[in-house]
Amino acid sequence: MGSSLDNPYGLTPESILAIADMDCGENHVIEEKLRKPAGLSNAKVRSIIDLSRHYKCGNLSDSFLFDNQITIDVLRDKLCQVKGLGPWSCDMFLIFHAHKPDILPLGDLAVRKGTAKLFGVKGSGKNGALCEKKDLAMLTRLHEPFAPYMSLSTYMFILIAFDVYLII
């Protein structure tokens, strides 16, 4: 496993799959070479291995994930095919790693809490919490003015949820 400035630990889909293949289903090699050193849960390790398989067979690649011609819906669909990756994980990847400017992760509790706090609205959830599904129309309407920069507003709504205010 070689390393580079972009990948100082030398972990690649190929090296991760080699570790998984060495394991023969006993989990000793995965435990010692991947899970323990990285401090990962077993579920995260399984996700990383499945993600590596998607890379190896060509379902995913860096060029695909960072291609600005690919629509957000197509990216989400492809990423959600990886075991352990759901809509929230996809949205976080698209915002913080792919730097997509117009992502609104309504599955994020902090975004919904910040929205409720800023706009003073109650939702259909327990104790008036905003619900991702039941309050979708209201949430979408409240966030429409922030398009095409919803990724930035997402960050601001998370700060509001935690009472963190920036003085600029």
Disulfide bonds with the S-S distance in Angstrom:
none
